[in-house]
Amino acid sequence: MDLREVQKPLKERYREDPGASLVTLRATGAKGDEVVSCSVDLGRAIQQAEAHPGVGGPGVGACSGDLLLGALAACAQLTSQMVAEAMGLEAGIEVEAEGDIDLRGTLGIDREVTAGFREIRLSFDVDAPGADPEEVARLIEKTERYCTVLQTLRGPSPVVISSAAT
């Protein structure tokens, strides 16, 4: 696949019509069989999710934290692969995302403890025998710059909440 050729008409279109580059992604959650499970319709796939065993879930499926880390790992993985291709680097890349959560915040045990991640770590294992250290550093730098999920987590977008009673 020639990524530059695939992206060329897209980039031209977005330069000519910036509005064409705006897309809306949607995920819809629906109640599962148990209070500790749900499904998330991503439009092109349905992902099952459940509460983490540390808050009463069964522990056999992905929890929301797993899904968040998975989204980060997937975005960083794809971004780094595409950046390497654009840079002309032959590279094997593996990305790992991990994070720490204090479940006391999620369970409402301690108001001083946030329900979110305390820290998220993203690591890259880059095997690029033909690349010098500066090229690998540029690969990671560009990946950080263009990774949508990473940038969203670093400088969160506003989250607008609405509700409807039926």
Number of C-alpha atoms within 10 A of each C-alpha: 6 8 11 13 9 10 11 10 11 14 14 11 14 13 12 10 11 11 10 11 11 9 7 4 7 9 13 10 14 11 11 14 9 9 11 17 19 18 17 17 15 13 10 7 9 13 15 18 22 21 20 20 13 13 13 12 17 13 13 11 16 17 19 14 18 16 14 17 19 16 16 24 23 17 19 27 19 16 21 27 20 17 20 23 17 13 12 10 18 14 18 13 15 16 17 16 18 17 15 12 16 15 18 16 16 16 14 12 10 13 11 9 16 15 16 14 14 11 9 13 10 14 13 15 11 16 13 16 10 10 15 9 10 9 15 17 12 14 23 20 13 15 22 16 12 16 19 16 18 19 14 12 12 9 8 10 9 7 6 5 5 5 5 4 3 3
